Amino acid sequence: MTINIRKRLIGTYLLIILLTVASFEFALIWGIKNYYIGSVADNLKNQVELVSSFYNNFLDSGDIFSNSKEIIDIFSSRSFQLQITDKRARVIVDSLEATNDEVLDYEEIQMALAGQEGEYKGVDRISGERIISYTAPLKHDDIIVGCVRFTSSLEMTYKVINDLVKYILIFGIALIVVVFVVSFFIAQTIVSPVEEITKTADQMAKGNLTVRNKISNKDEIGLLAVCLNNMAEQLQNSEAMKNEFISSISHELRTPLTSIKGWAQTLKGTPMNETEQMQYGLDIIVDESDRLSDMVQDLLDFSRLQSARLKIHPEPTDINALILQTYEQMKQRALKQQVNMTIELPREAKKINADARRVKQILINIIDNALKFTPSGGEIFISGQEQEIDNKKYYVIKISDTGCGIPKEELSLIKNRFYKSKQNTTDKGTGLGLAICDELVKLHGGTMKITSEVNKGTIVYISLPL
C-alpha cells in the first residue's frame, strides 16, 4: 500500500509538472513562431505599402516599364525578392533573376490587380521552400497599371525557431528530471513516517502496546503519530485497569461468598436456641448478599453501558422529594458510622423530567462513597437549588463531605471505568460506580462535576436540566 502511495505522489507531481511544462512550452513555442514569422511578415508588408505609396504619389510617368527600374534600384535587397508585374500579371522586373515575360497567375497577384493587397504563406510553387509574400497594386491617376510583390524565404526563420524549440524542449526535459528527483525525495519524506506509523500500528494490533512512534514532524502525519501514541497509552492504561479490575472483582466476589458460606456452615451447626448468634450470622449473610447484588447490578449496568443499551425512562419527578427519600434511606447508616449527615432543600416541590430510579441510584452511589471515606465525627452535607448555567436552567444537587479527599493527579481519572483511587485501600467495590453515575447524568442531559482536596473532603455537583 505504501509503495502505491509513493507511486501516486510521484505520479501526481510528474503529471502536474508535465502539464505545466507542456502548456508553458506550447505557449512559448507558439509565441516565438508568431513573433519571428510576424516580424518577417510586417517587414514585407511595410515594404509593399512603401513601394505602392511611392509609385502612386511620387512617380509622374504612368509607364510602368520605365518606373520599374527606378523602384528596383531604390528598394531591392538580398533579404527578399522584389517583383513588379504589369496589369496582365506579366513579370516586368525581378530583383533576383532575369525576367522572361513570365505570367504570375497567383491568387495574391489577382487580388492586387483587383485593387486589394494580397498575402501568401506556404510553399514556393517552383523551389518548394517555405515562403511568405505580400502584393499590392501600383496606380497612376487612380488607375491600376500593375502590382508589386515582395517575397521572403522562411527557411532561415524556421531554422532559428527550430533551434530555439530544441533548447526549450531540452530545458523542459531537464526540468522534468529535476522535478522527478525532488518529488521522489518529497514522497519519501511523506511515505517513510506513514510506513513507520503502519509498522507501529501493526505491533499494537498484535498486542504490543509498549511501542511508540517517533515524532519527527509537526504536520498532520506527526499529529497522527501523536494520536496513535496517545491511543496506545490509553489502551495500555485500560488494559492495566481491566486486569486490576478482574483481580479486584474476583477478590470482591470471593470475600462475600466466603463470608456467606462460612456463616451458613456455622449456623448449620448452631443450636436453634442460640438466637443471638443466629441473628448475627443471618445479618451478615443478608449484608453480604446485598453487597453481591450491588456488584452484579454494577456489572449489568456496565455491560449495558458498553453496548450502548443503558437507557433511562424520564417522567415528571419531584426532585426534592426524591433527594429527601434517599437521605432518609442513608441516614441510619450515617448514624451508625457516627457521621453527621444534614440536608437543606427548598420547601416547595420541584418537578423535573427524570428517571426517578436512576437518579436515586446516582444519589445512593455518591452518598455511599461519601460515607465510605468520611471518618467518625465527620460531616456530609446535601443540598439542592435551582441555578442558571450558560443561560440554561438546571437543578443542582450538591453533596459534600469532610473525608480523606482525592489527590489532584487522580481527580481527572476518578470517573473512568474500573478506576479505584490508590489512596483509598479500604474501598470495596468494582470501580464502576462513578463511571455509571456520570453516564446516567449525561443521559439526562446534565453534568457531574467533582472537586476535592486531600484531607479536607470532596464535593460532587450533579446538574440536571429543568
N, C-alpha and C positions, 0 to 999 in steps of 0.2 A: 504493500500500500504506500509506504514512504517513497519507494522508487517512483511510483506513479505520480506522487505529489511533486517530486523533484522534476520529473519529465514535464508535468503540466506547467510548473512555474517557469522552467527554461523555455518551453514551447510558447507560453504566453508572452514572455519577454521578447523572444525572437519574432513572434507574429507581429507584435506592436512595432518593433524596430523595422521589420521588413516592410510593413505597410507605410510607416513614416518615411523611411529612406526611399522606397519606391515612389511614393507620392511626391516627395521633395525632388528627387532626381528627374521624374517625369516633368514636373513643373519647370525645373531648371533647364532641362534639355529643350523643352518646348520654347521657353523664353529665349535661350541662346539662338536657337534656329530662327525664330521670328526676328530677333534683333539683327543678326547678320544678313539674312536674306532681305529683311525690311530695309536695312541700310543701303544695300545694292539697288533695291527697287526705288527707294526715294531718290537716290543719286541719278538713276536713269530718268526718272520722271521729271526731275528738275532740269536735266539737260534737254529733254524733249520739249518741255514748256519754254525753256530759254531760247532754243533754236526757232521754235514756232513763233514766238513773240518777236524775235529779232527779224525773222523773214517778213512777217506781216507788217512790222512797224518801221523798219529801217532800210529795207531794200526797195528802191524805186522801180526797178525794172520788173516786169512780170515774166521775164524769160527765165524759167526755172533751170534751164541748161546752163546759162551763164552764171546764175546765182549759186548753183550747187558747188562750184569750185571754191568760191569765197567761203561758203559755210564749212566745207571740208578743211580749208586752211585754218579757220579760226577754232573750230570745235573738235576736230579729230583727236583721238587719244588711243594709246596702246591698250588701255584697260577695258575698252569696249569697241564694238563695231558700229559705225555710223553709215546708214544707207539713206539715199534720197531717191524717191520714185516720182514719175510723172503721174498725171491723173488716170492713167491706164494701168498703173501698178508696175510699170517697167522701170527697172533699176537704172538710174542715170549715173550715180556715182556710189562707190563703196570704199570705205576707208581702209579695208583690209585686203581687198583683192580687186583685180581688174573686172570691169563690167563687160557683160556680153549680152546686153539688152534682155537680161532675164526678167521674166514677169513673176512677181511675188503674189501668187494667188492665195494669200493668207487671210484669215478672218480679221485679224487686227488691222491689216492693211485696208481691207474693205471698209472697216469701221472708220478709219481715219479719212478715207476718201469720201465717206458719207458725212464727215463733219464732226466725228467723235474721236476721243482718244481711245486707243486700243492697247490691250495688255496681253502678254502671253507668258505663261510659266510652264515649262515642260522640257521635252527632248527636242534637240535640233533636228529638223527634218533630214538634214544631209549628214552631219558629223555624228549624230547620236549623243552629243553632250547635253547635260542639263543646262538649260539657259533661261534667261528672263529678258523680255523685250518690251519696250514701250514705243508706241507710234502715235503721231499727232499730225493733223492736216497743215499744209502750207497754203496760205491765202495771199492773194493780191487783189486789193479793192473788194474784199469780202468774197472773192471767187476762189474756190479750191483749185490750185494748179498742180498739186502733188502732195506728197507726205514725207515726213522724216521718221526714221526708225533707228532707235538705239538698242543694241543687243549686248548682253554681257554673259560670259560663261559663269556657271555656278560651281564648277568643279573644284576650284581652289577654296571657294567659300565652304563647300561641303567637306573638304579635307580638314579645314580648320575646325569646323563643327564636329567632325568625327573624332579628331584628336582630343577636343575638349570632352566629348562624350566618354571617350576611353578613360580619361583621367577621373571623370566623375564616377564612372562605374567602378574603377579600382578603389577610389575613396569609399564608395558605398559598401563594397565587399569588405574592405579593411574595417570599416565601422561595424559591420555586422559581426565580424570575427571578434572584435574587441567586446562588443555587447554580449556575445555568446560566452566569452570567458568571464566577464563581470557577472552575468546572470547566473552562471554556474556557481560562482562563489556566493552570490546573494542567496540563491536557492539552498546552498549548503548551510548558510547561517540560519535559515528558517527551518530546514528539514532536520538538521542534527539535533536541536533541542526537542523537536517533536519525537524523533526516534528515541531519545533518552527518556522522555516522558512516557512513551509507549512501553519501553522496557520496564520502567519503574512500576507502571500500572499493571503490567503483566505479573510482576513479582508480588504486588499487593493482592492481585486476584488469586494467586496461588497460596495466599495466607501469610506471606512475609510482610508484616506491617511495620517493620523497622527500617525499611529502605526509604530514602528520601531523594527528591530531585535537587540537583544543584541549580541555584538561582543565579544565572549569568546575565539575564536581560531584565529590563523593567518594562517591557512591552506586553502585549496580550498573551504571548506564549509564556513569558515569565510569570504573569498573573495566573495562568493556567497551572504552572508548576507549583506556585504558592498554594493555590486552591487544593491541588492534589495532595500536597504535603499536609495541609490543614485537615483534609478529609481523612488521611491516614492516621493523623494524630487523634482525631475524634473516634475513628474506628478502633484504634488501639485502646483509647480510654474506655470506649463502650465495651470492648472485649474484656478488659480488666474488670470493669464494673459488673459485667454479666457473670464472669467467673466468681467474683466476690459474692454476687447475688445468689448464685447457685449454692455456693458453700454456706452462705448465711441462711438461705431459706431451708436448706437441708437441716442445718442445726436448729433453726427456729421450729421446724415441724417436728423434729425428733424430741425436742425438750418437752412440749406439752403432751405428746404421745407417750413419752416415758413416764411423765408425771401421772397421766390418766391410768396407764397400765399398772404403775406401781401402787397407786391408791386403790385401784379396783382389786388388785390381788390382796392388798392389806385389808380392805373392807370385807373381802370374801371370807377371810379367816377371823373377822371381828365378831364377837357375840352381839346379838341384836339389842341387848340391854345397854350396851355402851353407846348411848345415843350421842354423847358429846363428840367422841372421836368419829362416829359415823357421820354426824352433821359436818364436821370439819373436813373430812375426806370428800364428802359429796360436794361441798362448796368449792373445793379445789378442782374437782372434776368438771363442775359447771364453768368455772372461770377459764380453765384451760380449753374447754370445748368452745367457749365464746372466742377465745384467742385464735383457735384454729379456724373458726368460722370467719373471723375478720381477715385472716390471712388468705383464705380461699376467696373471699369477696374481692380483696385487693387484686389477686391473681386473675379473677374473672374480668374485673374492670380493666386491668392491664391488657388482657387478651383482646377485649373489645376496642381498647384504645389503639392497639397495634393494627387492627384490621379496620379501623375507622367505623366500628359498629357501636361505639359508645354514644348513646343518644339521650336526649332529655325530652321531657313532655311538659312544657311550661303551661301554667294556668294562673289566673289571678290568685295571689297568695299574700296573706298578711305577714309581712316580713318581721315586724316587731313581735308578733305572737310566736312566730317560729323560732326567733332568737331566744325569747323568754322560755319557751318549752325546752329548748336544748340546754339552756342554762340550768333549769331545774333538774334535768336529767343528769347533768355532770356535777351538780352541787354536792351531792353526798360523797362522791369520790374526793372532791376538794377538801371537804371537812375531814375525811378520813386521813388525808395526807397533811392536814393542818396547813392548808394553803388558803389564804383569804381571797376568795373569788367574788367580785362585785360586778354589778351591771347597771347601766344607765341608758334608758331608751325613752323616746318621746311617748307621751301617754296615749295619743291618738293612734288609731290603726293606720298602717301604711301599706297600700296594695302595690305589688309589683308582679310582673308576668314572669314566673319562675317555676321550676320543677321543685316542689317543696321537699321531696325525698332526697334529691341530690344536694340541695342547699343545706339541708340538715346534715348530710354526710360530710360536706365540706366543713361545717361548723364543728362537728364532733371531732373530726380529724385534727383541726387546728387547736381546739381546746385540749384534746388528748395530748398533743405534742407539748403544749404549754405546761400541763400537769406533770408530764414525764420529766421535764428539765427544770422545773421550779422546785427548789428545796422547801422543807418545812419552814413556816414562818414567812414564806414569800407571798407575792400577790399576783393575781390575774384580774385584769380589768377588761370588761366587754362593753362596747358602746355602739350606737348606730345613729346616723343622721343623714339627712339629705344634703347633697353638695352639688355644685356645678363645676364640671371639669371640661375644659375645651369647648365651652358653650353647649354642653350636654348635661342633662340632669342624671345623677347617679345616687343610689343609696349606698353609703359607705359604712361597712362594718369594720370596727377596729378591735382587735384582740391583742392586748399587750401583757407581758409577764416580766417578772424580775428573776428569770432563770439564768443559766450559765452563758447564754448568748451563742452566737455563731461567729467564728473567725471571719474576718473580712475577705480572705482569699477563697473561702468556701461559699460565700453568700451568693455568688453568681451560679454556683453549681447545685445549690440546695434543692432546686425544683427539677433537676434532672432525674430520669428514671434510674432506679437502683442505687441512687447516691445516698450514702449514710455518712454523716459527719464523723471524722476520725476522732474528734474530741469527745463525742458522746458514746463512750464504750458500753454504757448500760442500756442503750436503746434496743429494744426487742421489736423488730419489725422488718418489713420487706424492702424498705427504701422506695416504695411506690406511692405512698400516701400523698405527699405534696405534689408529685407529678400528676396524679389523678385529679387532685383538687384544682390545680392550675388549669387542666384541660376542661374540667367541668365549668369553671368560671368563664373560660373563653367561649364555651358552647352557649353560655347565657349572654354573650356579648360584653362581658365585663373583664376586669383585670384583677390580678392578685399581686400585691407588692409586699416585699418583706424587707424590713430594716432591722439591724441588730448590732449590739456592741457586747464584746466579751465581758462576762462577769457583771453586766448591767441588765441584760434582758433583750427580748425580741418583741417587735411589733409587726403584726400582719394586718394589711389593709385589703379588704375584699370590696370591690366596687361593682355593683350590679345596676344596669340601666333601668331607669324608671319608665 
